[in-house]
Amino acid sequence: MKQNLGILNLLILILFIFLDYLSKLWAIENLFFKYQSIKLTTFLSLTPVWNSGISFGFFQNLGELGRYGFTIFSVTVGIWLFVSSLKMPRYSSLGFVLIASGAIGNAIDRVIYGKVVDFIDFYVRDLHWPVFNLADTIIFIGAFLFLFNQFFTNERKYYEK
């Protein structure tokens, strides 16, 4: 059973890293080269933003230290989360795999571009949420699943014995 969980988690990890990568390739081709924003609704646009910092654009001006430091941190956390997911209950396991996928997806951007490709822009009038990407969305969903398991299921233990 654990072997099947490991294979399933690995497939999920690869799938979401791949989907994130494809979404960013699309964004670079269609938004960044022309530096254009595409308005989808009255509250959602696809807007190109390079993020050299971390969540919400914090620590933008760390230069190479930030690039390599955030890359090493993201990959290390991603690997730890993936390995830990193999010992966890269902929702927590999936949550950890999704968080790992997003962390590694953003680390890949830092390796290739030196920055993270962000392009999803939610807003209400002039109030904008920080622009984000599919990896960030995957991280959010993973955190939600982990917390859901901790508070709302009977599988609240962190690790199997």
Backbone as numpy.savetxt, mean C-alpha at the origin, in Angstrom:
# Nx Ny Nz CAx CAy CAz Cx Cy Cz
-2.41 -27.82 5.80 -3.23 -26.62 5.80 -2.37 -25.36 5.80
-1.30 -25.33 6.64 -0.44 -24.15 6.69 0.29 -23.94 5.37
0.64 -25.06 4.69 1.29 -24.93 3.40 0.35 -24.26 2.40
-0.92 -24.66 2.40 -1.91 -24.03 1.52 -2.08 -22.56 1.84
-2.08 -22.22 3.13 -2.19 -20.81 3.53 -0.99 -20.03 3.03
0.19 -20.62 3.12 1.40 -19.95 2.65 1.34 -19.69 1.16
0.89 -20.67 0.39 0.79 -20.50 -1.07 -0.28 -19.46 -1.40
-1.42 -19.54 -0.74 -2.49 -18.57 -0.98 -2.02 -17.16 -0.62
-1.39 -17.00 0.53 -0.89 -15.68 0.93 0.14 -15.15 -0.05
1.02 -16.03 -0.53 2.02 -15.61 -1.51 1.36 -15.16 -2.81
0.35 -15.89 -3.26 -0.37 -15.50 -4.48 -1.07 -14.16 -4.30
-1.69 -13.95 -3.14 -2.35 -12.67 -2.85 -1.32 -11.54 -2.83
-0.19 -11.77 -2.18 0.88 -10.78 -2.13 1.32 -10.38 -3.53
1.61 -11.38 -4.35 2.08 -11.11 -5.72 0.99 -10.41 -6.54
-0.25 -10.86 -6.42 -1.35 -10.25 -7.17 -1.49 -8.76 -6.86
-1.50 -8.41 -5.58 -1.71 -7.00 -5.24 -0.49 -6.13 -5.54
0.70 -6.68 -5.42 1.89 -5.92 -5.85 1.81 -5.66 -7.35
1.40 -6.67 -8.10 1.28 -6.55 -9.55 0.20 -5.54 -9.95
-0.97 -5.61 -9.31 -2.05 -4.66 -9.61 -1.63 -3.23 -9.29
-0.94 -3.06 -8.17 -0.45 -1.74 -7.79 0.54 -1.23 -8.84
1.44 -2.09 -9.25 2.44 -1.72 -10.24 1.78 -1.32 -11.56
0.80 -2.12 -12.01 0.09 -1.79 -13.25 -0.64 -0.46 -13.14
-1.28 -0.20 -11.99 -2.01 1.06 -11.82 -1.05 2.25 -11.89
0.14 2.07 -11.33 1.13 3.16 -11.35 1.71 3.35 -12.75
1.91 2.26 -13.48 2.37 2.40 -14.87 1.34 3.17 -15.68
0.06 2.84 -15.48 -1.00 3.56 -16.18 -0.96 5.05 -15.81
-0.82 5.33 -14.52 -0.80 6.72 -14.06 0.38 7.48 -14.66
1.54 6.87 -14.68 2.72 7.55 -15.24 2.50 7.86 -16.71
1.99 6.89 -17.44 1.76 7.06 -18.88 0.68 8.10 -19.16
-0.39 8.11 -18.38 -1.55 8.95 -18.70 -1.65 10.24 -17.90
-0.94 10.33 -16.79 -1.04 11.54 -15.95 0.29 12.26 -15.81
1.34 11.54 -15.53 2.62 12.16 -15.20 3.34 12.72 -16.42
3.35 11.99 -17.53 4.07 12.48 -18.71 3.47 13.78 -19.23
2.15 13.88 -19.17 1.46 15.08 -19.64 1.18 16.04 -18.49
1.47 15.62 -17.29 1.14 16.30 -16.05 -0.27 16.90 -16.12
-1.22 15.98 -16.24 -2.63 16.39 -16.29 -3.42 15.68 -15.21
-4.50 16.31 -14.82 -5.43 15.75 -13.85 -6.71 15.37 -14.58
-7.25 14.21 -14.25 -8.50 13.76 -14.85 -9.58 13.78 -13.77
-10.57 14.63 -13.97 -11.67 14.72 -13.01 -12.67 13.62 -13.30
-12.91 12.74 -12.31 -13.85 11.64 -12.48 -15.24 11.96 -11.93
-15.29 12.63 -10.78 -16.55 13.02 -10.16 -16.34 14.39 -9.51
-17.34 14.85 -8.78 -17.21 16.13 -8.08 -16.33 16.02 -6.85
-15.89 14.80 -6.51 -15.05 14.60 -5.32 -13.85 13.72 -5.58
-13.60 13.31 -6.82 -12.50 12.40 -7.12 -11.84 12.77 -8.44
-10.53 12.93 -8.37 -9.72 13.16 -9.57 -8.52 12.24 -9.54
-7.96 12.03 -10.70 -6.67 11.35 -10.81 -5.65 12.43 -11.09
-4.79 12.69 -10.12 -3.87 13.82 -10.15 -2.46 13.33 -9.86
-1.48 13.61 -10.72 -0.12 13.11 -10.49 0.61 13.84 -9.37
1.14 13.06 -8.43 1.92 13.62 -7.32 3.08 12.67 -7.03
4.29 13.18 -6.99 5.45 12.39 -6.54 5.57 12.58 -5.04
5.63 11.50 -4.30 5.73 11.56 -2.84 7.07 10.97 -2.40
7.97 11.83 -1.97 9.27 11.35 -1.49 9.24 11.06 0.01
8.12 11.38 0.65 7.99 11.16 2.09 7.26 9.87 2.39
6.53 9.89 3.51 5.73 8.73 3.91 4.26 9.14 3.88
3.43 8.43 4.58 1.99 8.71 4.59 1.69 10.18 4.81
0.72 10.67 4.07 0.26 12.06 4.14 1.35 13.06 3.77
2.41 12.59 3.10 3.47 13.47 2.65 4.44 13.92 3.73
4.40 13.30 4.91 5.36 13.65 5.96 6.78 13.28 5.54
7.75 14.03 6.02 9.18 13.77 5.79 9.57 13.82 4.32
9.06 14.80 3.60 9.32 14.94 2.17 10.78 15.31 1.85
11.46 15.99 2.73 12.76 16.57 2.39 13.95 15.82 2.96
13.87 14.52 3.05 14.99 13.74 3.59 15.97 13.28 2.53
15.67 13.50 1.27 16.57 13.16 0.17 16.86 11.67 0.09
18.13 11.36 -0.20 18.54 9.96 -0.37 18.37 9.15 0.91
18.59 9.79 2.05 18.39 9.09 3.32 16.95 8.60 3.43
15.99 9.44 3.06 14.59 9.04 3.08 14.30 7.96 2.07
14.84 8.13 0.87 14.59 7.13 -0.19 15.03 5.75 0.25
16.28 5.62 0.66 16.81 4.30 1.02 16.30 3.84 2.38
16.17 4.77 3.31 15.66 4.40 4.63 14.24 3.89 4.57
13.37 4.61 3.84 11.97 4.19 3.71 11.86 2.89 2.91
12.74 2.71 1.92 12.73 1.48 1.13 13.09 0.29 2.00
14.18 0.39 2.74 14.60 -0.71 3.62 13.54 -0.99 4.67
12.99 0.06 5.26 11.95 -0.12 6.27 10.72 -0.81 5.67
10.27 -0.36 4.51 9.07 -0.93 3.89 9.26 -2.40 3.53
10.40 -2.74 2.96 10.65 -4.13 2.59 10.76 -5.00 3.84
11.46 -4.51 4.86 11.61 -5.27 6.10 10.25 -5.51 6.76
9.45 -4.47 6.87 8.11 -4.61 7.46 7.25 -5.53 6.59
7.33 -5.38 5.27 6.55 -6.23 4.37 6.89 -7.70 4.54
8.17 -8.02 4.62 8.58 -9.42 4.81 8.11 -9.92 6.17
8.30 -9.11 7.22 7.87 -9.53 8.56 6.36 -9.77 8.60
5.59 -8.88 7.98 4.14 -9.05 7.96 3.74 -10.31 7.21
4.39 -10.56 6.08 4.07 -11.76 5.31 4.37 -13.02 6.12
5.54 -13.10 6.72 5.90 -14.28 7.52 4.95 -14.42 8.71
4.62 -13.32 9.35 3.69 -13.35 10.49 2.30 -13.78 10.06
1.93 -13.45 8.83 0.58 -13.80 8.35 0.35 -15.31 8.33
1.42 -16.07 8.24 1.30 -17.52 8.15 0.88 -18.15 9.47
0.95 -17.37 10.57 0.63 -17.89 11.90 -0.64 -17.27 12.47
-1.38 -16.54 11.66 -2.49 -15.75 12.18 -3.84 -16.28 11.73
-4.89 -15.89 12.45 -6.25 -16.24 12.03 -6.57 -15.60 10.67
-7.61 -16.07 10.06 -7.99 -15.73 8.69 -7.96 -14.25 8.35
-8.74 -13.42 9.03 -8.82 -12.00 8.65 -7.53 -11.25 8.97
-6.93 -11.58 10.09 -5.65 -10.95 10.42 -4.59 -11.35 9.43
-4.59 -12.61 9.02 -3.63 -13.10 8.05 -3.77 -12.34 6.73
-5.00 -12.24 6.24 -5.25 -11.51 5.00 -4.89 -10.03 5.17
-5.22 -9.47 6.31 -4.87 -8.07 6.57 -3.37 -7.85 6.51
-2.60 -8.73 7.14 -1.15 -8.59 7.12 -0.59 -8.75 5.71
-1.14 -9.66 4.93 -0.67 -9.84 3.55 -0.96 -8.60 2.72
-2.14 -8.00 2.90 -2.47 -6.79 2.16 -1.56 -5.63 2.55
-1.31 -5.47 3.84 -0.40 -4.41 4.28 0.99 -4.64 3.70
1.44 -5.89 3.72 2.76 -6.22 3.15 2.80 -5.89 1.66
1.73 -6.21 0.94 1.66 -5.92 -0.50 1.80 -4.43 -0.76
1.07 -3.63 -0.01 1.15 -2.18 -0.19 2.51 -1.62 0.16
3.09 -2.10 1.26 4.41 -1.63 1.67 5.47 -1.96 0.62
5.42 -3.18 0.12 6.40 -3.58 -0.90 6.13 -2.86 -2.22
4.86 -2.65 -2.57 4.53 -1.91 -3.78 5.09 -0.49 -3.75
4.98 0.18 -2.62 5.55 1.53 -2.51 7.07 1.49 -2.47
7.65 0.44 -1.89 9.11 0.30 -1.87 9.65 0.13 -3.30
8.91 -0.59 -4.12 9.32 -0.77 -5.52 9.40 0.59 -6.22
8.43 1.46 -5.96 8.47 2.82 -6.52 9.74 3.54 -6.10
10.08 3.44 -4.83 11.28 4.14 -4.34 12.54 3.62 -5.01
12.59 2.32 -5.27 13.75 1.75 -5.94 13.82 2.25 -7.39
12.68 2.22 -8.09 12.66 2.59 -9.51 12.75 4.09 -9.73
11.93 4.86 -9.00 11.79 6.30 -9.27 12.41 7.20 -8.20
12.71 6.63 -7.04 13.21 7.44 -5.95 12.10 8.08 -5.13
10.87 7.93 -5.59 9.69 8.50 -4.94 8.52 7.56 -5.19
7.43 7.80 -4.46 6.23 6.99 -4.64 5.28 7.70 -5.60
4.68 6.93 -6.48 3.71 7.43 -7.45 2.34 7.48 -6.78
1.83 8.68 -6.56 0.49 8.87 -6.00 -0.38 9.56 -7.04
-1.66 9.20 -7.09 -2.51 9.80 -8.13 -4.00 9.82 -7.81
-4.44 9.24 -6.71 -5.87 9.23 -6.38 -6.14 10.40 -5.44
-6.97 11.32 -5.87 -7.20 12.59 -5.16 -8.68 12.72 -4.79
-8.98 12.53 -3.49 -10.34 12.75 -2.96 -10.41 14.15 -2.37
-11.54 14.80 -2.55 -11.69 16.16 -2.03 -13.16 16.54 -1.89
-13.38 17.56 -1.08 -14.67 18.21 -0.97 -14.40 19.69 -1.16
-14.85 20.21 -2.28 -14.56 21.59 -2.69 -13.05 21.80 -2.71
-12.52 22.67 -1.84 -11.08 22.92 -1.83 -10.34 22.13 -0.75
-11.04 21.27 -0.03 -10.42 20.47 1.01 -10.03 19.11 0.43
-8.72 18.88 0.30 -8.21 17.66 -0.32 -7.61 16.73 0.72
-7.96 15.44 0.62 -7.26 14.40 1.36 -5.90 14.26 0.67
-4.83 13.91 1.38 -3.55 13.73 0.67 -3.70 12.70 -0.46
-3.10 13.01 -1.59 -3.18 12.13 -2.76 -2.50 10.81 -2.42
-3.10 9.70 -2.87 -2.58 8.38 -2.53 -2.63 7.46 -3.74
-2.37 6.18 -3.54 -2.34 5.22 -4.65 -3.00 3.91 -4.24
-2.98 2.93 -5.13 -3.61 1.65 -4.83 -2.92 0.94 -3.67
-1.59 1.04 -3.58 -0.87 0.41 -2.46 -1.36 0.96 -1.12
-1.57 2.26 -1.06 -2.07 2.87 0.18 -3.47 2.37 0.50
-4.29 2.20 -0.53 -5.64 1.67 -0.34 -5.59 0.24 0.18
-4.68 -0.54 -0.38 -4.51 -1.93 0.05 -4.06 -1.98 1.51
-3.15 -1.09 1.89 -2.69 -1.02 3.28 -3.86 -0.70 4.20
-4.69 0.26 3.81 -5.85 0.65 4.62 -6.81 -0.53 4.79
-7.11 -1.22 3.70 -8.02 -2.37 3.78 -7.42 -3.46 4.65
-6.12 -3.70 4.52 -5.46 -4.70 5.36 -5.52 -4.35 6.83
-5.29 -3.09 7.16 -5.38 -2.66 8.56 -6.81 -2.81 9.07
-7.79 -2.49 8.23 -9.19 -2.66 8.61 -9.49 -4.13 8.91
-9.05 -5.04 8.04 -9.30 -6.46 8.26 -8.65 -6.96 9.55
-7.42 -6.52 9.80 -6.75 -6.91 11.03 -7.54 -6.43 12.25
-7.92 -5.15 12.25 -8.68 -4.60 13.38 -10.06 -5.24 13.50
-10.69 -5.53 12.37 -11.97 -6.22 12.38 -11.84 -7.56 13.10
-10.79 -8.29 12.78 -10.56 -9.58 13.43 -10.35 -9.41 14.93
-9.61 -8.40 15.30 -9.29 -8.21 16.72 -10.52 -7.82 17.55
-11.44 -7.09 16.96 -12.56 -6.57 17.73 -13.91 -7.26 17.49
-14.07 -7.91 16.33 -15.41 -8.39 15.99 -15.52 -9.87 15.64
-14.46 -10.64 15.78 -14.57 -12.07 15.51 -14.14 -12.86 16.73
-14.34 -14.14 16.67 -13.90 -15.02 17.76 -12.46 -15.47 17.56
-11.81 -14.99 16.53 -10.42 -15.35 16.23 -9.48 -14.23 16.68
-9.56 -13.81 17.91 -8.83 -12.63 18.38 -7.38 -12.89 18.73
-6.97 -14.12 18.77 -5.58 -14.40 19.13 -4.66 -13.91 18.01
-3.47 -13.54 18.40 -2.51 -13.04 17.42 -1.83 -14.18 16.66
-1.37 -15.18 17.34 -0.64 -16.26 16.72 -1.18 -17.61 17.14
-1.11 -18.54 16.21 -1.48 -19.92 16.56 -0.38 -20.54 17.39
-0.73 -21.50 18.20 0.27 -22.18 19.03 1.04 -23.18 18.21
